[in-house]
Amino acid sequence: MKIGGDWNVSVHAIDKKGGNPWKPTVFRDLLMTMMREFDLVDVFREKYPKNKSYTYDSKALKLCSRIDFFLMPQYQISWVEQIETVVSNAPDHKVVKLKLNSPNNKRGPGLWKFNNSLLVDEGYVALIRENYSSISEKYSRQEDKRLKWELVKMELRGLTIRYAKSKTNIRRKERDL
């Protein structure tokens, strides 16, 4: 989970220069409460605790502040490769640029689609007939009918995928002989 945006509040005194002196506001306190509740941290402040970097600049008010930032869970901070503020097309705001490198780059098996040819495969039809009643019985105490149906489909999908993979492997071995 990553949350970013123009928060229009400086979380810490270091995030503001000029204008009225920094002080905590009700909105800032609510934001801090939400951050604690969801275990979120300000990415820039975690990476650079003492750096002064501002995303908003008002020459008329002689004010600079960092009011645009990303919040993310503490455990994901190590995924942050780079965070910086860069010039934007808005005259008074800068863009916060976040580059992540997630350690979980392994891709799953991808999209699975049911192959209709299985419906005429006697082995597959027998497998489903043998297992359907026990699967349905397994979820018989589930009162929510929609959830029960989804759980039954999930189990049947698992059986179907295993069967189809096994059949494909057998066909491949026969072809390679």
Summary of the structure (lengths in Angstrom):
residues: 177
radius of gyration: 27.6
end to end distance: 49.4
largest distance: 81.3
contacts: 391
relative contact order: 0.11
helix: 45%
strand: 21%
